[in-house]
Amino acid sequence: MSGIFGAYSAVKKTVLEEVYLGLYALQHRGQESAGISWIQDGSVASKRGLGLLHNAIDQKRLADGEAYNAIGHVRYVPLESSRLQNVLPISANYARGPIAIAHDGLITNLAELTRQLEQRGAIFQSSTNSEAILHMMAQKSHMQPIDALVDALRRIEGSYALAVLLENSLVAARDPYGFKPLVLGEREGTYYVASESCALDIVGATLLRDVEPGEIVVVNGKGVKSLRVRPEEKCRRLMHCSFEYVYTARPDSIIDGRSVYEARKEMGRRLARKSPCPGADLVAGMPDSGTIAAIGYAQASKTPFEMAVVRNRYVGRTFIQPTQKVRELGVKIKLNPIEALFKDKKAAIVDDSIVRGTTAERIVSMIRSCGAEEVHLRIASPPVLHPCRYGIDTRKENTLAAVRMTLDELCRKVGADSLDYLSEEDLTAAVGLPEEKLCTACFSGKYLEDEEK
């Protein structure tokens, strides 16, 4: 998972601090590294580092800088890839000038492209997907940078949302299937691109629209121009990521015209109708990602909603911590049930998903230790049964809780009195997109490339 943000000021206003703020709003998409790149004296200048944004980049130094065109990136990096070389944006100065690339997604034919590029003399310094794009552009130095980017993107398979920094342009691109979200905003002559609309809010920008699947948006002194990676008729098969609505995105974001908040609330309502918990004294959500679905569940079931599990606001997401040990310790530090609310009560606990089961097991145990009479776990998404091929790190299939155990076994494992999930049909209906336009591969195993064979 990654978050990207870019800004171009047509009125020549410095944008470095705004890019920093935009990344702050996207910190939930990645906590392992952060970077910002801009053009300075004809070359790419960058500030990059490991860890949370405020640790990785000194905001005060950015305040002293001047740049009217910049991009930034926050990233979740698997432990084995946590090297400074892999921190984006990745940049270079090639025959056509300076360039930097920030990428959210996963190139599924990366191994093949890397092999071809190496045979032509490319030397890779990182293990990022973005470097392959950079090399493909560099090997087309007879083309203008925009044309070389279009040529490179036509060779890519998989998912991508890109922010590309050129000497006099900001470029945003989204894969033809629309796997990854990407939006365009504007404020007083400054244009912004971001993974989510919540990042536009923090800089006071107006959401203009989503970058369309298969579209390349070029922002420069001539205005805003739209290009196509593929002809429009070949971009009609859309596969928007359902996990964005379930977990990844912030609830105050709007993705492809659908409010994430409303989608999660509807998931909760539908879950209550599918899997009621008769006689429950209260409904509580697993903060923060399960809270909104829990509100919907409580409304539909006419059961009191309580903020009965308190989250330590200074601890990040346990799912995207890089090691299982840190995840396990993180749950204890992160969440704390209120004993007075659970004592002698029958509780329905709503969470957004179960991936590995660590959080669910720990929190059920903690709620029981508060004296709860019964604990019933309800999950506002279908079981995660398959790894994601397009950019969400759910790792190997055999690490997924719903793969390793039956529903009854998993219920006993987490220590709940009952456990049930939302159906795929209800998830699709809650998101509000047609089934054929929503990627549910992590739940259904229906991968795009398998269907197109």
Secondary structure, 3 states (H helix, E strand, C coil): CEEEEEEEECCCCCCHHHHHHHHHHCHHHCCCEEEEEEEECCEEEEEEEECCHHHHCCHHHHHCCCCCEEEEEEECCCHHHCCHHHCCCEEEEECCEEEEEEEEEEECCHHHHHHHHHHCCCCCCCCCHHHHHHHHHHCCCCCCHHHHHHHHHHCCCEEEEEEEEECCEEEEEECCCCCCCCEEEEECCEEEEECCCHHHHHCCCEEEEECCCCEEEEEECCEEEEEECCCHHHHCCCCEEHHHHHHHCCCCCEECCEEHHHHHHHHHHHHHHHCCCCCCCEEEECCCCCHHHHHHHHHHHCCCECCCEEECCCCCCCCCCCCHHHHHHHHHHHEEECHHHHCCCEEEEEECCCCCCHHHHHHHHHHHHCCCCEEEEEECCCCCCCCCCCCCCCCCHHHCHHHHCCHHHHHHHHCCCEEEECCHHHHHHHHCCCHHHEECHHHHCCCHHHHHC
